[in-house]
Amino acid sequence: MLARRFDSRLLLATGGGLVAVGLALTSQFHHSVAQFMAVGAFAAVGMGMIVSMIPVMIIESVEPEEQALANGARGMVQGVVQGLLMQVAFVVLAKDGKVLKGTEFYGDDGYTNGFLLFSGAVAVAVLLIPKGKRLDEAETGQAA
């Protein structure tokens, strides 16, 4: 409904902004369940907007015959980027961690830095949102 009234890039950027703010807040307020729930609402609403806008942007940007291929490529790139960011996050966590009897315990600074890392990654991703057609201008049809 919103994608028909507003530019999809604006909606995706708004979702990304909410996720970045939610993660930045989580970096400071992650000491109790109540804190996680309070600041997690920003990231949750933003993530919902992101997940719902990505298929809309594919429809706006890609010819109907290529939309399945584009969605598959999106899934592959998303998986690779998430995998790489997770590895970097664990490096950040381990930097401030301690090993006791073979088990890694992550420190508070590690969690703070990890949440800030993801907040920054989302903020950079918002700046890289490509321009597409408006949803009402997009060509729709049967996918091949």
Phi, psi and omega in degrees: 000312180293328182294337177280340182258331185235157176298132182297329178296322178295317179294319178294319179294322177297315177299316178297321177297318178296320178295315180299317178295316179300318179290322177296319177295321179297329179298334181258333185237076181227032186258353178209164178298320181298319178295315178302317181292320182294312182276339179292339179299322178299308182294325181293314179295317179298318180295323176299320178294319180296311183298324181280336183273336183298314176298325178297317180293326176294317178299319181290330190259341190236143176298149183306324182294338185252002186293323178294318178296316179296320179293322176295318178296320177300316179297320180293312180297318179299317179296317180295313181297317178297319178297316179295316180296324178295320178296316178296320179299319180290329174295317178297316178298315184292334180303323181255016182264170177230142177258125178234119179051041176083003180244131180278129174244122183272139180273167181300320179299325177297316178294317178302311181293324178296315177295321178294324176301311180292324177299315178295321179297319178293319179298319177294319180298324178299323180289342183261011182294123181283160178273137177226182176284165173285154183302321180286348177263348185290143176276127179242157181175193181281129176286147181281000000 
